[in-house]
Amino acid sequence: MGELTDSVYKAVKEYLTQKTQTTLQDTLMIKYDYNHESCWNNLDAHGKRYIMKFVNAHQQIIHKTLLRRPQVSIFTFREPGDKLNKIKKWDNTIIIDSSRQLFTLLFQERCTCGSSILIMPDKTFVFYRSDSHSEIFNLTKNQIVALRNRN
């Protein structure tokens, strides 16, 4: 749990709006994956059909979250580069952070399996390191309140 500065919050919102050409909702969820990760190396040994089941399942998680929480904007980004596992390379919904601006603003501390952040309208945030299964998308309102109250 933490709080973004006004300048970082504004820069994140401007970047997301410019990069995605969408109107942002009150709450932002961002999953960010890194180049040179090894999180999904075992999956890479399987064929395309098998891997695409995981890609499609991840896209369904996002879709269901958006239906359940319409006040949330969800984004999946990755660092530029070609040293990625197939599950990340083949997901055409993942946006490449080509300027590395989002990396610089929020995700500089690398970890295996990517990181996720939930940013509330009051600039407070919940940050998940090594969020391999995008657990942040499944947080309920009660869990978010509990996390906020814990700090």
N, C-alpha and C positions, 0 to 999 in steps of 0.2 A: 504494500500500500504506500502511496506517496502522492505528491501533488506536483503537477507540471507548472513551470513558470508561465506567465502570460505570453512571453515571446515564443516559447517552445510550443505551447498550445496553439497559438495563432499560426505558427509556421507549419505545424502538422496539418491543421485544417486546410490551410491554403494549398499545401502540397497535395493532399488527398483530393480536393476539389479540382485542382488543375490536372492532375494525373488521370483521374477517373471520369471527369466530366459529369459528376453526379452531385445532387443536392445531399448534403450530409444530414443525418438524423442527430438527435440529441446526444446519443451515446455511441462511441466508436469502439469497434473490436478489430484488432489487426493481428494477423498471424504472419510472422516473418521467418523465412528460412535462409540459411547461409550457404554460400558456395563452399566446397570442400567438406561437406558433412558426410558422416558415415552412418547415420541413423538407420537408413533403410537399405544398407548394403546386402543383407540376406534376401530381401525382396527382389533385388536386381537380377538374381539368378533365375527367376521365373520368366515365363513368356509374357508377351504383351497383353493378351486377353486376361490373364490372372492379375497383372499389375493394374490394368484399367478398372478392375472391380474395386480396387482400393481408391483409385482416383475418383471414380463415380460415387463411392460411399462418402468420401470427404465432401464432395460437392452437394450431396444430399443432406449432410449434417448442416451445412451452411444454409441451404434452402429451408430446412425445417426450423432452424433458429430464426431466420428472418420472418417466417410465418408466425412463429410463437411470440416474437418480440419486434413488432414493426417500427418501434422507436429507435432501433439500433441499425447502424451502418456497419457492415462486415467487409473486411478487405483481407486478401491474402497476397503477400508480397514475397519476393525473394531477391537476394543479392544477385547482381549480374555475375556471369561466369558460366562455364560449361562443365564444371566438376560437381554435378548434382546427381542424386539418385533419380532413376527413371520415374518414380512416383511424382517427383517435383517437375522434372523435365516435360513430362507428357500431360500435365494438367494445364490446359490452355486458359484456365481462369486465373492462374497466378500471375500477378503483374510484376514485371521486372523493375526493380528500383535502380534504373540505369544511371541516375545521377548520384546514387547512394545517399540522397538527402534524408530519407527515412532512417536508414542505417545510422547516419550521423546524429540525428535528432533523438532516436529512441533505442536503437538496437546495437550499439557499439560493443557491448560485452558479449562476445561470441559464446555459444554453447552448442552442444550436440542436440539435434532434433528441433532446432528453431526455438523462437520465443514468441509469446503472445502478450498483448496488452489490451486491457479494457479501460477506456477513458470516459469518465462521466462528465456531464455538462459543467460541473463545478471545478473541473480540471484535476480532480483526484483520479487515481488510477490503481489498477491491480495488474501486476506484472507476473507472468509465468515464464520461468526459464525451462528450457528443455521440454517444451509442450508438444511432444511427438504426436499426440492424438487430438490436438486442439481442444483440450478439456475446458479451456476458457469459454468456449461457445456454449457449454452446457451449464454454466453457473446460473443458479436461480437467483431471483431478487433477494430471497432470504439469505442465501449464501454470500451474496455481495454485501448486504447489510452487516452480516456477521464479520466479514473481513474488515469492513470499515470500522466497526466498533472495537475490533481487537487492537487496533493501533491507537 
